Amino acid sequence: MEQTTCPQMVSEKQAARILAVSIAALRRWRREGRGPQFTRLERCIRYEIRAIKEWVAENSSEKQAVDRGQVNSVKHGSQIAE
């Protein structure tokens, strides 16, 4: 029999704490179709830890600057624009 693992999920409140944003911000992002991927279990909203990490990586200012070709080098969080 194949074993499946359940993804590690956190509540809306825990996700807000992890992201250092308000619950209202998470709710607004969901309404606007932004923010980390979430799952609705009946009336409960849950976020996978994996989805939060991916969303942060995809939306970091460093990645956006690299995508726009504005960064020559990145050292210790500082960015050098062309």
Protein Blocks (a to p, Z undefined) as FASTA:
>chain_A
ZZddddddddfklmmmmnopafklmmmmmmnopajddddehjaccddfklmmmmmmmmgf
klmmmmnopafbdcehiacdZZ
